[in-house]
Amino acid sequence: MQQPITPGVLEVITGPMFSGKSEELIRRLKRARIARQRVSCFKPDIDLRYHRTSIASHSSQTHEARTVATVEELRAALFPQLAEIEVVGIDEVQFFDPAIIPLSLELVALGKRVLMAGLDTTFNNEPFGPVPALMALADKVTKLSAVCMVCGQSAIHTQRLGQSQELVIVGAAGMYEARCRTHFQPAMDDQHSEQLELSTQI
Ligand SMILES: [Zn+2]
């Protein structure tokens, strides 16, 4: 592979649900396309929110994305076309296993611009999967806030509503709310273990 003239960059877009992460990712991908850069976008096979073949924001913006179950599958899908790709977007990155971290650094070393969006904390208020490490290693971190649904202040937490034992369905209407520090209540332990189970399934 031809050596890149300039190194790539890793950009992480994070924050709670309803903070506009996917919307910001889509915006950056669209700008890259307007600049005639070639873009490839992925998401984990877990986001049942709206579409199986695109990323979607809560404000109905969409961008074509390939669904992959694992980091290995992502690598297998991306690398054959990598020479023609300048920008790699990954949404809901919190659900990928830690192998996404060396993969992202490898892509940056190959001169790619890597854009990642994902939740920074779980519903139990713990750092979520690979996102904290990606934030530490990134060139640029954009941490967005949402609006607390109780008081209207800036919200950094995602509140899980109800006691459903069903698998987490990302973005399912009515199951989550953005909350500020004052009004956030961490999920119970059983919900936490359910969430861990989910993040290690894929
Ligand atoms: Zn509040």
py3Dmol code that shows the C-alpha trace and the ligand (Angstrom):
import py3Dmol

protein = """\
ATOM      1  CA  MET A   1       0.000   0.000   0.000  1.00  0.00           C
ATOM      2  CA  GLN A   2       1.191   3.491  -0.821  1.00  0.00           C
ATOM      3  CA  GLN A   3       2.500   5.399   2.179  1.00  0.00           C
ATOM      4  CA  PRO A   4       0.338   8.387   3.100  1.00  0.00           C
ATOM      5  CA  ILE A   5       1.866  11.838   2.777  1.00  0.00           C
ATOM      6  CA  THR A   6       0.095  13.078   5.888  1.00  0.00           C
ATOM      7  CA  PRO A   7      -0.972  11.050   8.912  1.00  0.00           C
ATOM      8  CA  GLY A   8      -4.643  10.384   9.505  1.00  0.00           C
ATOM      9  CA  VAL A   9      -6.743  11.678  12.345  1.00  0.00           C
ATOM     10  CA  LEU A  10      -9.034  10.088  14.905  1.00  0.00           C
ATOM     11  CA  GLU A  11     -12.128  12.103  15.817  1.00  0.00           C
ATOM     12  CA  VAL A  12     -14.487  10.944  18.564  1.00  0.00           C
ATOM     13  CA  ILE A  13     -18.010  12.319  18.968  1.00  0.00           C
ATOM     14  CA  THR A  14     -19.505  11.350  22.313  1.00  0.00           C
ATOM     15  CA  GLY A  15     -22.117  12.231  24.928  1.00  0.00           C
ATOM     16  CA  PRO A  16     -25.437  10.810  26.152  1.00  0.00           C
ATOM     17  CA  MET A  17     -28.348   9.698  24.023  1.00  0.00           C
ATOM     18  CA  PHE A  18     -30.272  12.552  22.379  1.00  0.00           C
ATOM     19  CA  SER A  19     -27.160  14.746  22.281  1.00  0.00           C
ATOM     20  CA  GLY A  20     -26.919  14.661  18.483  1.00  0.00           C
ATOM     21  CA  LYS A  21     -23.904  12.347  18.103  1.00  0.00           C
ATOM     22  CA  SER A  22     -25.177  10.541  15.024  1.00  0.00           C
ATOM     23  CA  GLU A  23     -26.348  13.832  13.569  1.00  0.00           C
ATOM     24  CA  GLU A  24     -22.860  15.302  14.008  1.00  0.00           C
ATOM     25  CA  LEU A  25     -21.260  12.187  12.514  1.00  0.00           C
ATOM     26  CA  ILE A  26     -23.596  12.385   9.522  1.00  0.00           C
ATOM     27  CA  ARG A  27     -22.813  16.090   9.115  1.00  0.00           C
ATOM     28  CA  ARG A  28     -19.068  15.449   9.008  1.00  0.00           C
ATOM     29  CA  LEU A  29     -19.475  12.545   6.589  1.00  0.00           C
ATOM     30  CA  LYS A  30     -21.591  14.676   4.280  1.00  0.00           C
ATOM     31  CA  ARG A  31     -19.018  17.479   4.351  1.00  0.00           C
ATOM     32  CA  ALA A  32     -16.315  14.957   3.458  1.00  0.00           C
ATOM     33  CA  ARG A  33     -18.413  13.761   0.530  1.00  0.00           C
ATOM     34  CA  ILE A  34     -18.930  17.321  -0.662  1.00  0.00           C
ATOM     35  CA  ALA A  35     -15.131  17.691  -0.577  1.00  0.00           C
ATOM     36  CA  ARG A  36     -15.030  14.674  -2.930  1.00  0.00           C
ATOM     37  CA  GLN A  37     -13.534  12.387  -0.320  1.00  0.00           C
ATOM     38  CA  ARG A  38     -14.583   8.777  -0.409  1.00  0.00           C
ATOM     39  CA  VAL A  39     -16.396   7.644   2.703  1.00  0.00           C
ATOM     40  CA  SER A  40     -17.145   4.250   4.188  1.00  0.00           C
ATOM     41  CA  CYS A  41     -19.418   3.959   7.205  1.00  0.00           C
ATOM     42  CA  PHE A  42     -20.136   1.108   9.627  1.00  0.00           C
ATOM     43  CA  LYS A  43     -22.247   0.361  12.651  1.00  0.00           C
ATOM     44  CA  PRO A  44     -22.622  -2.670  14.926  1.00  0.00           C
ATOM     45  CA  ASP A  45     -25.347  -5.196  14.280  1.00  0.00           C
ATOM     46  CA  ILE A  46     -27.369  -4.087  17.251  1.00  0.00           C
ATOM     47  CA  ASP A  47     -28.923  -0.756  16.423  1.00  0.00           C
ATOM     48  CA  LEU A  48     -32.487  -1.599  15.549  1.00  0.00           C
ATOM     49  CA  ARG A  49     -33.484   2.025  15.769  1.00  0.00           C
ATOM     50  CA  TYR A  50     -34.580   2.775  12.249  1.00  0.00           C
ATOM     51  CA  HIS A  51     -32.636   1.152   9.453  1.00  0.00           C
ATOM     52  CA  ARG A  52     -30.445  -1.888   9.025  1.00  0.00           C
ATOM     53  CA  THR A  53     -28.299  -0.346   6.315  1.00  0.00           C
ATOM     54  CA  SER A  54     -27.846   3.245   7.389  1.00  0.00           C
ATOM     55  CA  ILE A  55     -27.062   5.237  10.480  1.00  0.00           C
ATOM     56  CA  ALA A  56     -29.890   7.371  11.705  1.00  0.00           C
ATOM     57  CA  SER A  57     -30.099  10.272  14.077  1.00  0.00           C
ATOM     58  CA  HIS A  58     -33.117  11.088  16.189  1.00  0.00           C
ATOM     59  CA  SER A  59     -33.744  13.992  13.846  1.00  0.00           C
ATOM     60  CA  SER A  60     -34.160  11.616  10.885  1.00  0.00           C
ATOM     61  CA  GLN A  61     -30.859  12.401   9.188  1.00  0.00           C
ATOM     62  CA  THR A  62     -29.452   9.257   7.634  1.00  0.00           C
ATOM     63  CA  HIS A  63     -26.248   8.089   6.025  1.00  0.00           C
ATOM     64  CA  GLU A  64     -25.558   4.799   4.322  1.00  0.00           C
ATOM     65  CA  ALA A  65     -23.741   2.419   6.683  1.00  0.00           C
ATOM     66  CA  ARG A  66     -22.759  -1.197   6.553  1.00  0.00           C
ATOM     67  CA  THR A  67     -23.844  -3.320   9.509  1.00  0.00           C
ATOM     68  CA  VAL A  68     -21.149  -5.566  10.955  1.00  0.00           C
ATOM     69  CA  ALA A  69     -21.351  -7.973  13.906  1.00  0.00           C
ATOM     70  CA  THR A  70     -17.715  -7.828  15.063  1.00  0.00           C
ATOM     71  CA  VAL A  71     -14.519  -5.826  14.648  1.00  0.00           C
ATOM     72  CA  GLU A  72     -13.125  -8.688  12.566  1.00  0.00           C
ATOM     73  CA  GLU A  73     -16.102  -8.450  10.252  1.00  0.00           C
ATOM     74  CA  LEU A  74     -15.580  -4.710  10.002  1.00  0.00           C
ATOM     75  CA  ARG A  75     -11.938  -5.246   9.087  1.00  0.00           C
ATOM     76  CA  ALA A  76     -12.853  -7.872   6.488  1.00  0.00           C
ATOM     77  CA  ALA A  77     -15.394  -5.527   4.917  1.00  0.00           C
ATOM     78  CA  LEU A  78     -13.200  -2.428   4.987  1.00  0.00           C
ATOM     79  CA  PHE A  79      -9.699  -3.516   4.032  1.00  0.00           C
ATOM     80  CA  PRO A  80     -10.355  -4.808   0.502  1.00  0.00           C
ATOM     81  CA  GLN A  81     -11.645  -1.336  -0.447  1.00  0.00           C
ATOM     82  CA  LEU A  82      -9.325   0.631   1.822  1.00  0.00           C
ATOM     83  CA  ALA A  83      -7.122   2.036  -0.948  1.00  0.00           C
ATOM     84  CA  GLU A  84     -10.142   3.922  -2.320  1.00  0.00           C
ATOM     85  CA  ILE A  85     -11.366   5.203   1.056  1.00  0.00           C
ATOM     86  CA  GLU A  86     -10.277   8.422   2.727  1.00  0.00           C
ATOM     87  CA  VAL A  87     -12.783   8.670   5.569  1.00  0.00           C
ATOM     88  CA  VAL A  88     -14.082   5.866   7.799  1.00  0.00           C
ATOM     89  CA  GLY A  89     -17.149   6.520   9.966  1.00  0.00           C
ATOM     90  CA  ILE A  90     -18.287   4.241  12.777  1.00  0.00           C
ATOM     91  CA  ASP A  91     -21.493   4.841  14.738  1.00  0.00           C
ATOM     92  CA  GLU A  92     -22.530   3.297  18.088  1.00  0.00           C
ATOM     93  CA  VAL A  93     -18.874   2.443  18.611  1.00  0.00           C
ATOM     94  CA  GLN A  94     -19.490   1.652  22.298  1.00  0.00           C
ATOM     95  CA  PHE A  95     -20.873  -1.743  21.293  1.00  0.00           C
ATOM     96  CA  PHE A  96     -17.689  -2.916  19.586  1.00  0.00           C
ATOM     97  CA  ASP A  97     -15.129  -4.990  21.469  1.00  0.00           C
ATOM     98  CA  PRO A  98     -11.725  -3.504  22.437  1.00  0.00           C
ATOM     99  CA  ALA A  99     -10.191  -4.652  19.138  1.00  0.00           C
ATOM    100  CA  ILE A 100     -11.751  -1.518  17.642  1.00  0.00           C
ATOM    101  CA  ILE A 101      -9.021   0.514  19.399  1.00  0.00           C
ATOM    102  CA  PRO A 102      -5.944  -0.928  17.615  1.00  0.00           C
ATOM    103  CA  LEU A 103      -7.935  -1.057  14.378  1.00  0.00           C
ATOM    104  CA  SER A 104      -8.692   2.655  14.582  1.00  0.00           C
ATOM    105  CA  LEU A 105      -5.019   3.476  15.266  1.00  0.00           C
ATOM    106  CA  GLU A 106      -4.004   1.268  12.348  1.00  0.00           C
ATOM    107  CA  LEU A 107      -6.347   3.181  10.055  1.00  0.00           C
ATOM    108  CA  VAL A 108      -4.984   6.506  11.293  1.00  0.00           C
ATOM    109  CA  ALA A 109      -1.417   5.277  10.662  1.00  0.00           C
ATOM    110  CA  LEU A 110      -2.497   4.475   7.096  1.00  0.00           C
ATOM    111  CA  GLY A 111      -3.530   8.107   6.648  1.00  0.00           C
ATOM    112  CA  LYS A 112      -7.280   7.703   7.082  1.00  0.00           C
ATOM    113  CA  ARG A 113      -9.604  10.141   8.800  1.00  0.00           C
ATOM    114  CA  VAL A 114     -11.498   8.018  11.312  1.00  0.00           C
ATOM    115  CA  LEU A 115     -14.760   9.397  12.732  1.00  0.00           C
ATOM    116  CA  MET A 116     -16.339   7.572  15.638  1.00  0.00           C
ATOM    117  CA  ALA A 117     -19.559   8.310  17.495  1.00  0.00           C
ATOM    118  CA  GLY A 118     -20.778   6.577  20.633  1.00  0.00           C
ATOM    119  CA  LEU A 119     -22.020   6.792  24.201  1.00  0.00           C
ATOM    120  CA  ASP A 120     -19.345   7.670  26.748  1.00  0.00           C
ATOM    121  CA  THR A 121     -21.118   6.200  29.787  1.00  0.00           C
ATOM    122  CA  THR A 122     -23.520   3.341  30.495  1.00  0.00           C
ATOM    123  CA  PHE A 123     -26.941   3.678  32.128  1.00  0.00           C
ATOM    124  CA  ASN A 124     -25.082   2.781  35.329  1.00  0.00           C
ATOM    125  CA  ASN A 125     -22.741   5.760  34.860  1.00  0.00           C
ATOM    126  CA  GLU A 126     -19.624   3.777  34.055  1.00  0.00           C
ATOM    127  CA  PRO A 127     -17.311   4.442  31.101  1.00  0.00           C
ATOM    128  CA  PHE A 128     -18.721   2.518  28.174  1.00  0.00           C
ATOM    129  CA  GLY A 129     -16.669  -0.157  26.370  1.00  0.00           C
ATOM    130  CA  PRO A 130     -13.871   1.139  24.131  1.00  0.00           C
ATOM    131  CA  VAL A 131     -15.087   4.750  24.085  1.00  0.00           C
ATOM    132  CA  PRO A 132     -12.960   6.095  26.996  1.00  0.00           C
ATOM    133  CA  ALA A 133      -9.767   4.702  25.424  1.00  0.00           C
ATOM    134  CA  LEU A 134     -10.726   6.063  22.020  1.00  0.00           C
ATOM    135  CA  MET A 135     -11.326   9.487  23.575  1.00  0.00           C
ATOM    136  CA  ALA A 136      -7.855   9.375  25.154  1.00  0.00           C
ATOM    137  CA  LEU A 137      -6.183   8.397  21.901  1.00  0.00           C
ATOM    138  CA  ALA A 138      -8.124  10.768  19.633  1.00  0.00           C
ATOM    139  CA  ASP A 139      -6.821  13.885  17.900  1.00  0.00           C
ATOM    140  CA  LYS A 140     -10.140  15.578  18.538  1.00  0.00           C
ATOM    141  CA  VAL A 141     -12.934  14.809  20.991  1.00  0.00           C
ATOM    142  CA  THR A 142     -16.353  16.421  20.713  1.00  0.00           C
ATOM    143  CA  LYS A 143     -18.402  15.826  23.836  1.00  0.00           C
ATOM    144  CA  LEU A 144     -21.989  16.836  23.263  1.00  0.00           C
ATOM    145  CA  SER A 145     -24.673  17.344  25.879  1.00  0.00           C
ATOM    146  CA  ALA A 146     -28.398  16.798  25.663  1.00  0.00           C
ATOM    147  CA  VAL A 147     -31.218  18.545  27.526  1.00  0.00           C
ATOM    148  CA  CYS A 148     -32.430  17.178  30.887  1.00  0.00           C
ATOM    149  CA  MET A 149     -36.042  16.070  30.474  1.00  0.00           C
ATOM    150  CA  VAL A 150     -36.774  16.991  34.099  1.00  0.00           C
ATOM    151  CA  CYS A 151     -35.355  20.501  34.447  1.00  0.00           C
ATOM    152  CA  GLY A 152     -34.083  21.623  31.048  1.00  0.00           C
ATOM    153  CA  GLN A 153     -30.455  21.986  32.142  1.00  0.00           C
ATOM    154  CA  SER A 154     -27.567  20.564  30.142  1.00  0.00           C
ATOM    155  CA  ALA A 155     -27.598  16.756  30.389  1.00  0.00           C
ATOM    156  CA  ILE A 156     -24.585  14.422  30.296  1.00  0.00           C
ATOM    157  CA  HIS A 157     -26.388  11.235  31.373  1.00  0.00           C
ATOM    158  CA  THR A 158     -28.695   8.741  29.711  1.00  0.00           C
ATOM    159  CA  GLN A 159     -31.484   7.699  32.076  1.00  0.00           C
ATOM    160  CA  ARG A 160     -33.027   4.299  31.524  1.00  0.00           C
ATOM    161  CA  LEU A 161     -36.760   4.302  32.220  1.00  0.00           C
ATOM    162  CA  GLY A 162     -38.720   1.345  33.570  1.00  0.00           C
ATOM    163  CA  GLN A 163     -37.535  -2.099  34.635  1.00  0.00           C
ATOM    164  CA  SER A 164     -37.648  -3.994  31.360  1.00  0.00           C
ATOM    165  CA  GLN A 165     -35.532  -7.154  31.334  1.00  0.00           C
ATOM    166  CA  GLU A 166     -35.518  -7.298  27.570  1.00  0.00           C
ATOM    167  CA  LEU A 167     -32.337  -6.711  25.637  1.00  0.00           C
ATOM    168  CA  VAL A 168     -31.417  -3.082  25.179  1.00  0.00           C
ATOM    169  CA  ILE A 169     -32.784  -1.747  21.944  1.00  0.00           C
ATOM    170  CA  VAL A 170     -30.776   1.329  21.162  1.00  0.00           C
ATOM    171  CA  GLY A 171     -32.950   4.347  20.736  1.00  0.00           C
ATOM    172  CA  ALA A 172     -36.210   2.588  21.446  1.00  0.00           C
ATOM    173  CA  ALA A 173     -38.775   5.285  21.937  1.00  0.00           C
ATOM    174  CA  GLY A 174     -39.782   5.949  25.509  1.00  0.00           C
ATOM    175  CA  MET A 175     -37.107   3.769  27.140  1.00  0.00           C
ATOM    176  CA  TYR A 176     -34.474   6.440  27.699  1.00  0.00           C
ATOM    177  CA  GLU A 177     -34.209  10.087  28.618  1.00  0.00           C
ATOM    178  CA  ALA A 178     -31.364  12.568  28.869  1.00  0.00           C
ATOM    179  CA  ARG A 179     -30.772  13.766  32.448  1.00  0.00           C
ATOM    180  CA  CYS A 180     -28.522  16.241  34.233  1.00  0.00           C
ATOM    181  CA  ARG A 181     -26.330  15.211  37.184  1.00  0.00           C
ATOM    182  CA  THR A 182     -29.039  16.189  39.675  1.00  0.00           C
ATOM    183  CA  HIS A 183     -31.813  14.155  38.073  1.00  0.00           C
ATOM    184  CA  PHE A 184     -29.865  11.113  36.903  1.00  0.00           C
ATOM    185  CA  GLN A 185     -30.370   7.851  38.787  1.00  0.00           C
ATOM    186  CA  PRO A 186     -27.989   5.028  37.810  1.00  0.00           C
ATOM    187  CA  ALA A 187     -29.597   1.802  36.612  1.00  0.00           C
ATOM    188  CA  MET A 188     -29.901  -1.112  39.059  1.00  0.00           C
ATOM    189  CA  ASP A 189     -27.223  -3.807  39.168  1.00  0.00           C
ATOM    190  CA  ASP A 190     -29.271  -6.346  37.219  1.00  0.00           C
ATOM    191  CA  GLN A 191     -29.640  -3.856  34.416  1.00  0.00           C
ATOM    192  CA  HIS A 192     -25.934  -3.208  34.517  1.00  0.00           C
ATOM    193  CA  SER A 193     -25.083  -6.891  34.103  1.00  0.00           C
ATOM    194  CA  GLU A 194     -27.582  -7.099  31.275  1.00  0.00           C
ATOM    195  CA  GLN A 195     -25.797  -4.233  29.589  1.00  0.00           C
ATOM    196  CA  LEU A 196     -22.389  -5.860  30.041  1.00  0.00           C
ATOM    197  CA  GLU A 197     -23.766  -9.063  28.628  1.00  0.00           C
ATOM    198  CA  LEU A 198     -24.992  -7.159  25.620  1.00  0.00           C
ATOM    199  CA  SER A 199     -21.696  -5.408  24.985  1.00  0.00           C
ATOM    200  CA  THR A 200     -19.754  -8.689  25.049  1.00  0.00           C
ATOM    201  CA  GLN A 201     -22.177 -10.537  22.801  1.00  0.00           C
ATOM    202  CA  ILE A 202     -20.914  -8.935  19.647  1.00  0.00           C
TER     203      ILE A 202
END
"""
ligand_1 = """\
1
ZN
Zn -32.185 18.037 35.509
"""
view = py3Dmol.view(width=600, height=400)
view.addModel(protein, "pdb")
view.setStyle({"model": 0}, {"cartoon": {"style": "trace"}})
view.addModel(ligand_1, "xyz")
view.setStyle({"model": 1}, {"stick": {}})
view.zoomTo()
view.show()
